[in-house]
């Protein structure tokens, strides 16, 4: 299943595209990640991840309507492909399996008096 591996930031980006559904374009993705994770995201890093996810076949993009506030340039929207959904499922199953394998005693927090 190595074909379906996602890096940490790629996973965050593809999950965010899923959350935004039909409203996923670069600025909305950036804003959503920053809001949900209290994590700063550079547009360069985001565009690199989106390009990588498209190159892997996990996302596809399409041009939206042109808008006056964008000087006639259309927004580029992203959606998850069937292969992207498989990659997401693989990532979830892998993480769930790792979490289940951790002995409960490892996760117990002891407070000092």
C-alpha positions as CSV (number, residue, x, y, z in Angstrom):
1,X,0.0,0.0,0.0
2,X,3.0,2.3,-0.3
3,X,1.3,3.9,-3.3
4,X,-1.3,5.5,-0.9
5,X,1.1,7.1,1.6
6,X,0.6,10.7,2.6
7,X,2.9,13.1,4.3
8,X,1.6,14.8,7.5
9,X,0.9,18.1,5.8
10,X,-0.5,16.4,2.7
11,X,-2.9,14.5,5.0
12,X,-4.0,17.8,6.7
13,X,-4.5,19.4,3.3
14,X,-6.6,16.5,1.8
15,X,-8.7,16.3,5.0
16,X,-9.3,20.0,4.8
17,X,-10.4,19.7,1.1
18,X,-12.9,17.1,2.3
19,X,-14.1,19.4,5.1
20,X,-14.6,22.3,2.6
21,X,-16.2,20.1,0.0
22,X,-17.2,22.3,-3.0
23,X,-15.6,25.4,-1.5
24,X,-12.0,24.2,-1.4
25,X,-9.7,26.7,-3.0
26,X,-6.2,27.7,-1.8
27,X,-7.3,30.7,0.5
28,X,-10.2,28.8,2.0
29,X,-8.0,25.7,2.6
30,X,-5.3,27.9,4.3
31,X,-7.9,29.7,6.4
32,X,-9.5,26.4,7.5
33,X,-6.2,24.8,8.5
34,X,-5.1,27.9,10.4
35,X,-8.5,28.1,12.2
36,X,-8.8,24.4,13.1
37,X,-5.2,23.7,14.0
38,X,-4.0,27.1,15.2
39,X,-1.1,26.6,12.8
40,X,0.3,29.1,10.4
41,X,0.4,28.0,6.8
42,X,2.4,29.7,4.0
43,X,0.8,29.9,0.6
44,X,4.0,28.5,-0.9
45,X,3.8,25.4,1.3
46,X,0.1,25.0,0.6
47,X,0.5,25.3,-3.2
48,X,3.4,22.8,-3.2
49,X,1.3,20.3,-1.3
50,X,-1.7,20.8,-3.6
51,X,0.5,20.3,-6.6
52,X,2.0,17.1,-5.1
53,X,-1.5,15.8,-4.3
54,X,-2.6,16.5,-7.8
55,X,0.5,14.9,-9.3
56,X,-0.2,11.8,-7.2
57,X,-3.7,11.7,-8.5
58,X,-5.3,12.3,-5.1
59,X,-6.8,15.7,-6.0
60,X,-8.0,17.3,-9.2
61,X,-8.6,21.0,-9.7
62,X,-10.9,23.0,-11.9
63,X,-11.4,26.7,-12.6
64,X,-14.4,28.4,-11.0
65,X,-16.1,31.5,-12.3
66,X,-14.1,34.6,-12.9
67,X,-14.6,37.4,-10.4
68,X,-14.0,41.1,-10.6
69,X,-12.3,41.2,-7.2
70,X,-9.7,38.8,-8.6
71,X,-9.1,40.9,-11.7
72,X,-11.0,38.4,-13.9
73,X,-9.0,35.4,-12.8
74,X,-11.0,32.4,-11.7
75,X,-10.5,30.6,-8.3
76,X,-8.9,27.1,-8.7
77,X,-11.1,24.7,-6.8
78,X,-9.9,21.2,-5.6
79,X,-11.8,18.0,-5.1
80,X,-10.7,14.6,-3.9
81,X,-10.4,11.8,-6.5
82,X,-11.3,8.1,-6.0
83,X,-7.6,7.4,-5.5
84,X,-7.4,10.2,-3.0
85,X,-10.2,8.7,-1.0
86,X,-8.3,5.4,-0.9
87,X,-5.2,7.2,0.3
88,X,-7.3,8.9,3.0
89,X,-8.8,5.6,4.1
90,X,-5.4,4.0,4.2
91,X,-4.0,6.8,6.3
92,X,-6.9,6.5,8.8
93,X,-6.7,2.8,9.1
94,X,-2.9,3.0,9.6
95,X,-3.2,5.6,12.3
96,X,-6.1,3.8,14.0
97,X,-4.1,0.6,14.1
98,X,-1.1,2.3,15.6
99,X,-3.3,4.0,18.3
100,X,-5.0,0.7,19.2
101,X,-1.6,-1.0,19.5
102,X,-0.4,1.4,22.2
103,X,-0.8,-0.2,25.7
104,X,-3.3,1.8,27.8
105,X,-0.6,2.3,30.5
106,X,1.5,4.3,28.0
107,X,-1.2,6.9,27.6
108,X,-2.0,7.2,31.3
109,X,-1.1,10.6,32.7
110,X,0.1,10.8,36.3
111,X,-0.2,14.0,38.2
112,X,2.4,14.9,40.8
113,X,0.9,16.0,44.2
